[in-house]
Amino acid sequence: MADDRPDLAAMVGRFGRALMAAERPILAAHDVSMWGYVVLTALADEPMRTQAALARAIGADKTRIIADLDDLQERGLIEREPDPADRRVRLLRLTPEGRRVHTAVRRAIRAEEERLLADLPPADRRSFVRALQRLDPGAL
């Protein structure tokens, strides 16, 4: 075979593990779990009508995220309010403090991503990010 490169899954897997390892200290410094950050990111884009909608949006089981939602709410990072149209439904949104924490974490993560991609010329970095965005099954 002329192409001796590793399989894509092997390369993406190693790179993904390196990214997660780089993010862990950032998340710890802000006292946010990986799932907590995923929730903050989803809510930063737009408030969610229900916990079930949030779970679908982030690809999690709705029962799996309850503890994370409880923690984020107790820390004043999100609000869960009854929907005036249906009191059984909880509307979820970031608080101003939640938005501040999310922005700080995202900024630090982006700086770490830049460090990890520093060996690529700027045009290659942009192409790499565009390709990942295009191939992201969650964005299709």
Contact map, one row per residue, 1 for C-alpha under 8 A:
11110000000000000000000000000000000000000000000000000000000000000000000000000000000000000000000000000000000000000000000000000000000000000000
11110000000000000000000000000000000000000000000000000000000000000000000000000000000000000000000000000000000000000000000000000000000000000000
11111000000000000000000000000000000000000000000000000000000000000000000000000000000000000000000000000000000000000000000000000000000000000000
11111100000000000000000000000000000000000000000000000000000000000000000000000000000000000000000000000000000000000000000000000000000000000000
00111110000000000000000000000000000000000000000000000000000000000000000000000000000000000000000000000000000000000000000000000000000000000000
00011111011000000000000000000000000000000000000000000000000000000000000000000000000000000000000000000000000000000000000000000000000000000000
00001111111000000000000000000000000000000000000000000000000000000000000000000000000000000000000000000000000000000000000000000000000000000000
00000111111100000000000000000000000000000000000000000000000000000000000000000000000000000000000000000000000000000000000000000000000000000000
00000011111110000000000000000000000000000000000000000000000000000000000000000000000000000000000000000000000000000000000000000000000000000000
00000111111111000000000000000000000000000000000000000000000000000000000000000000000000000000000000000000000000000000000000000000000000000000
00000111111111100000000000000000000000000000000000000000000000000000000000000000000000000000000000000000000000000000000000000000000000000000
00000001111111110000000000000000000000000000000000000000000000000000000000000000000000000000000000000000000000000000000000000000000000000000
00000000111111111000000000000000000000000000000000000000000000000000000000000000000000000000000000000000000000000000000000000000000000000000
00000000011111111100000000000000000000000000000000000000000000000000000000000000000000000000000000000000000000000000000000000000000000000000
00000000001111111110000000000000000000000000000000000000000000000000000000000000000000000000000000000000000000000000000000000000000000000000
00000000000111111111000000000000000000000000000000000000000000000000000000000000000000000000000000000000000000000000000000000000000000000000
00000000000011111111100000000000000000000000000000000000000000000000000000000000000000000000000000000000000000000000000000000000000000000000
00000000000001111111110000000000000000000000000000000000000000000000000000000000000000000000000000000000000000000000000000000000000000000000
00000000000000111111111000000000000000000000000000000000000000000000000000000000000000000000000000000000000000001001000000000000000000000000
00000000000000011111111100000000000000000000000000000000000000000000000000000000000000000000000000000000000000000000000000000000000000000000
00000000000000001111111110000000000000000000000000000000000000000000000000000000000000000000000000000000000000000000000000000000000000000000
00000000000000000111111111000000000000000000000000000000000000000000000000000000000000000000000000000000000010010000000000000000000000000000
00000000000000000011111111100000000000000000000000000000000000000000000000000000000000000000000000000000000010010000000000000000000000000000
00000000000000000001111111110000010000000000000000000000000000000000000000000000000000000000000000000000000000000000000000000000000000000000
00000000000000000000111111111000000000000000000000000000000000000000000000000000000000000000000000000000000000000000000000000000000000000000
00000000000000000000011111111100000000000000000000000000000000000000000000000000000000000000000000000000100110000000000000000000000000000000
00000000000000000000001111111111110010000000000000000000000000000000000000000000000000000000000000000000100000000000000000000000000000000000
00000000000000000000000111111111100000000000000000000000000000000000000000000000000000000000000000000000000000000000000000000000000000000000
00000000000000000000000011111111000000000000000000000000000000000000000000000000000000000000000000000000000000000000000000000000000000000000
00000000000000000000000001111111000000000000000000000000000000000000000000000000000000000000000000001000100000000000000000000000000000000000
00000000000000000000000000111111100000000000000000000000000000000000000000000000000000000000000000000000000000000000000000000000000000000000
00000000000000000000000000111111110110000000000000000000000000000000000000000000000000000000000000000000000000000000000000000000000000000000
00000000000000000000000000110011111110000000000000000000000000000000000000000000000000000000000000000000000000000000000000000000000000000000
00000000000000000000000100100001111111000000000000000000000000000000000000000000000000000000000000000000000000000000000000000000000000000000
00000000000000000000000000000000111111100000000000000000000000001001000000000000000000000000000000000000000000000000000000000000000000000000
00000000000000000000000000000001111111110000000000000000000000000001100100000000000000000000000000000000000000000000000000000000000000000000
00000000000000000000000000100001111111111000000000000000000000000000000000000000000000000000000000000100000000000000000000000000000000000000
00000000000000000000000000000000011111111100000000000000010000000000000000000000000000000000000000000000000000000000000000000000000000000000
00000000000000000000000000000000001111111110000000000100010000000000100000000000000000000000000000000000000000000000000000000000000000000000
00000000000000000000000000000000000111111111000000000000000000000000000000000100000000000000010001100100000000000000000000000000000000000000
00000000000000000000000000000000000011111111100000000000000000000000000000000000000000000000000000000100000000000000000000000000000000000000
00000000000000000000000000000000000001111111110000000100110000000000000000000000000000000000000000000000000000000000000000000000000000000000
00000000000000000000000000000000000000111111111100000000000000000000000000000000000000000001110000000000000000000000000000000000000000000000
00000000000000000000000000000000000000011111111000000000000000000000000000000000000000000000110000100100000000000000000000000000000000000000
00000000000000000000000000000000000000001111111000000000000000000000000000000000000000000000000000000000000000000000000000000000000000000000
00000000000000000000000000000000000000000111111100000000000000000000000000000000000000000000100000000000000000000000000000000000000000000000
00000000000000000000000000000000000000000011111110000000000000000000000000000000000000000011110000000000000000000000000000000000000000000000
00000000000000000000000000000000000000000010011111101100000000000000000000000000000000000011100000000000000000000000000000000000000000000000
00000000000000000000000000000000000000000000001111101100000000000000000000000000000000001111000000000000000000000000000000000000000000000000
00000000000000000000000000000000000000000000000111111100000000000000000000000000000000001111000000000000000000000000000000000000000000000000
00000000000000000000000000000000000000000000000111111110000001000000000000000000000000000111000000000000000000000000000000000000000000000000
00000000000000000000000000000000000000000000000001111111000001000000000000000000000000000000000000000000000000000000000000000000000000000000
00000000000000000000000000000000000000000000000111111111100000000000000000000000000000000000000000000000000000000000000000000000000000000000
00000000000000000000000000000000000000100100000111111111110001000000000000000000000000000000000000000000000000000000000000000000000000000000
00000000000000000000000000000000000000000000000000111111111111001000000000000000000000000000000000000000000000000000000000000000000000000000
00000000000000000000000000000000000000000000000000011111111111000000000000000000000000000000000000000000000000000000000000000000000000000000
00000000000000000000000000000000000000000100000000001111111100000000000000000000000000000000000000000000000000000000000000000000000000000000
00000000000000000000000000000000000001100100000000000111111100000000000000000000000000000000000000000000000000000000000000000000000000000000
00000000000000000000000000000000000000000000000000000011111110000000000000000000000000000000000000000000000000000000000000000000000000000000
00000000000000000000000000000000000000000000000000000011111111011000000000000000000000000000000000000000000000000000000000000000000000000000
00000000000000000000000000000000000000000000000000000011001111111000000000000000000000000000000000000000000000000000000000000000000000000000
00000000000000000000000000000000000000000000000000110111000111111100000000000000000000000000000000000000000000000000000000000000000000000000
00000000000000000000000000000000000000000000000000000000000011111100000000000000000000000000000000000000000000000000000000000000000000000000
00000000000000000000000000000000000000000000000000000000000111111110000000000000000000000000000000000000000000000000000000000000000000000000
00000000000000000000000000000000001000000000000000000010000111111111100000000000000000000000000000000000000000000000000000000000000000000000
00000000000000000000000000000000000000000000000000000000000001111111110000000000000000000000000000000000000000000000000000000000000000000000
00000000000000000000000000000000000000000000000000000000000000011111111000000000000000000000000000000000000000000000000000000000000000000000
00000000000000000000000000000000001100000000000000000000000000001111111100000000000000000000000000000000000000000000000000000000000000000000
00000000000000000000000000000000000100100000000000000000000000001111111110000100000000000000000000000000000000000000000000000000000000000000
00000000000000000000000000000000000000000000000000000000000000000111111111000000000000000000000000000000000000000000000000000000000000000000
00000000000000000000000000000000000000000000000000000000000000000011111111100000000000000000000000000000000000000000000000000000000000000000
00000000000000000000000000000000000100000000000000000000000000000001111111111100000000000000000000000000000000000000000000000000000000000000
00000000000000000000000000000000000000000000000000000000000000000000111111111111000000000000000000000000000000000000000000000000000000000000
00000000000000000000000000000000000000000000000000000000000000000000011111111000000000000000000000000000000000000000000000000000000000000000
00000000000000000000000000000000000000000000000000000000000000000000001111111100000000000000000000000000000000000000000000000000000000000000
00000000000000000000000000000000000000000000000000000000000000000000000111111110000000000000001011000000000000000000000000000000000000000000
00000000000000000000000000000000000000000000000000000000000000000000000111111110000000000000011111101000000000000000000000000000000000000000
00000000000000000000000000000000000000010000000000000000000000000000100110111111000000000001111001000000000000000000000000000000000000000000
00000000000000000000000000000000000000000000000000000000000000000000000010011111100000000011111000000000000000000000000000000000000000000000
00000000000000000000000000000000000000000000000000000000000000000000000010000111110000000111100000000000000000000000000000000000000000000000
00000000000000000000000000000000000000000000000000000000000000000000000000000011111000000111000000000000000000000000000000000000000000000000
00000000000000000000000000000000000000000000000000000000000000000000000000000001111101111110000000000000000000000000000000000000000000000000
00000000000000000000000000000000000000000000000000000000000000000000000000000000111111111110000000000000000000000000000000000000000000000000
00000000000000000000000000000000000000000000000000000000000000000000000000000000011111100000000000000000000000000000000000000000000000000000
00000000000000000000000000000000000000000000000000000000000000000000000000000000001111100000000000000000000000000000000000000000000000000000
00000000000000000000000000000000000000000000000000000000000000000000000000000000011111111000000000000000000000000000000000000000000000000000
00000000000000000000000000000000000000000000000000000000000000000000000000000000011111111100000000000000000000000000000000000000000000000000
00000000000000000000000000000000000000000000000000000000000000000000000000000000011001111100000000000000000000000000000000000000000000000000
00000000000000000000000000000000000000000000000011000000000000000000000000000000011001111110000000000000000000000000000000000000000000000000
00000000000000000000000000000000000000000000000011100000000000000000000000000001111000111111000000000000000000000000000000000000000000000000
00000000000000000000000000000000000000000000001111100000000000000000000000000011111000001111100000000000000000000000000000000000000000000000
00000000000000000000000000000000000000000010001111100000000000000000000000000111100000000111110000000000000000000000000000000000000000000000
00000000000000000000000000000000000000000011011100000000000000000000000000000111000000000011111000000000000000000000000000000000000000000000
00000000000000000000000000000000000000010011001000000000000000000000000000001110000000000001111111100000000000000000000000000000000000000000
00000000000000000000000000000000000000000000000000000000000000000000000000011110000000000000111111100000000000000000000000000000000000000000
00000000000000000000000000000000000000000000000000000000000000000000000000001000000000000000011111110000000000000000000000000000000000000000
00000000000000000000000000000000000000000000000000000000000000000000000000011000000000000000011111111000000000000000000000000000000000000000
00000000000000000000000000000000000000010000000000000000000000000000000000011100000000000000011111111100000000000000000000000000000000000000
00000000000000000000000000000000000000010001000000000000000000000000000000001000000000000000011111111110000000000000000000000000000000000000
00000000000000000000000000000000000000000000000000000000000000000000000000000000000000000000000111111111000000000000000000000000000000000000
00000000000000000000000000000100000000000000000000000000000000000000000000001000000000000000000011111111100000000000000000000000000000000000
00000000000000000000000000000000000010011001000000000000000000000000000000000000000000000000000001111111110000000000000000000000000000000000
00000000000000000000000000000000000000000000000000000000000000000000000000000000000000000000000000111111111000000000000000000000000000000000
00000000000000000000000000000000000000000000000000000000000000000000000000000000000000000000000000011111111100000000000000000000000000000000
00000000000000000000000001100100000000000000000000000000000000000000000000000000000000000000000000001111111110000000000000000000000000000000
00000000000000000000000000000000000000000000000000000000000000000000000000000000000000000000000000000111111111000000000000000000000000000000
00000000000000000000000000000000000000000000000000000000000000000000000000000000000000000000000000000011111111100000000000000000000000000000
00000000000000000000000001000000000000000000000000000000000000000000000000000000000000000000000000000001111111110000000000000000000000000000
00000000000000000000011001000000000000000000000000000000000000000000000000000000000000000000000000000000111111111000000000000000000000000000
00000000000000000000000000000000000000000000000000000000000000000000000000000000000000000000000000000000011111111100000000000000000000000000
00000000000000000000000000000000000000000000000000000000000000000000000000000000000000000000000000000000001111111110000000000000000000000000
00000000000000000000011000000000000000000000000000000000000000000000000000000000000000000000000000000000000111111111000000000000000000000000
00000000000000000010000000000000000000000000000000000000000000000000000000000000000000000000000000000000000011111111100000000000000000000000
00000000000000000000000000000000000000000000000000000000000000000000000000000000000000000000000000000000000001111111110000000000000000000000
00000000000000000000000000000000000000000000000000000000000000000000000000000000000000000000000000000000000000111111110000000000000000000000
00000000000000000010000000000000000000000000000000000000000000000000000000000000000000000000000000000000000000011111111000000000000000000000
00000000000000000000000000000000000000000000000000000000000000000000000000000000000000000000000000000000000000001111111100001000000000000000
00000000000000000000000000000000000000000000000000000000000000000000000000000000000000000000000000000000000000000111111110000000000000000000
00000000000000000000000000000000000000000000000000000000000000000000000000000000000000000000000000000000000000000001111110000000000000000000
00000000000000000000000000000000000000000000000000000000000000000000000000000000000000000000000000000000000000000000111111111000000000000000
00000000000000000000000000000000000000000000000000000000000000000000000000000000000000000000000000000000000000000000011111111000000000000000
00000000000000000000000000000000000000000000000000000000000000000000000000000000000000000000000000000000000000000000000111111100000000000000
00000000000000000000000000000000000000000000000000000000000000000000000000000000000000000000000000000000000000000000000111111110000000000000
00000000000000000000000000000000000000000000000000000000000000000000000000000000000000000000000000000000000000000000000111111111000000000000
00000000000000000000000000000000000000000000000000000000000000000000000000000000000000000000000000000000000000000000100111111111100000000000
00000000000000000000000000000000000000000000000000000000000000000000000000000000000000000000000000000000000000000000000001111111110000000000
00000000000000000000000000000000000000000000000000000000000000000000000000000000000000000000000000000000000000000000000000111111111000000000
00000000000000000000000000000000000000000000000000000000000000000000000000000000000000000000000000000000000000000000000000011111111100000000
00000000000000000000000000000000000000000000000000000000000000000000000000000000000000000000000000000000000000000000000000001111111110000000
00000000000000000000000000000000000000000000000000000000000000000000000000000000000000000000000000000000000000000000000000000111111111000000
00000000000000000000000000000000000000000000000000000000000000000000000000000000000000000000000000000000000000000000000000000011111111100000
00000000000000000000000000000000000000000000000000000000000000000000000000000000000000000000000000000000000000000000000000000001111111110000
00000000000000000000000000000000000000000000000000000000000000000000000000000000000000000000000000000000000000000000000000000000111111110010
00000000000000000000000000000000000000000000000000000000000000000000000000000000000000000000000000000000000000000000000000000000011111110011
00000000000000000000000000000000000000000000000000000000000000000000000000000000000000000000000000000000000000000000000000000000001111111001
00000000000000000000000000000000000000000000000000000000000000000000000000000000000000000000000000000000000000000000000000000000000111111111
00000000000000000000000000000000000000000000000000000000000000000000000000000000000000000000000000000000000000000000000000000000000000111111
00000000000000000000000000000000000000000000000000000000000000000000000000000000000000000000000000000000000000000000000000000000000000011111
00000000000000000000000000000000000000000000000000000000000000000000000000000000000000000000000000000000000000000000000000000000000011011111
00000000000000000000000000000000000000000000000000000000000000000000000000000000000000000000000000000000000000000000000000000000000001111111
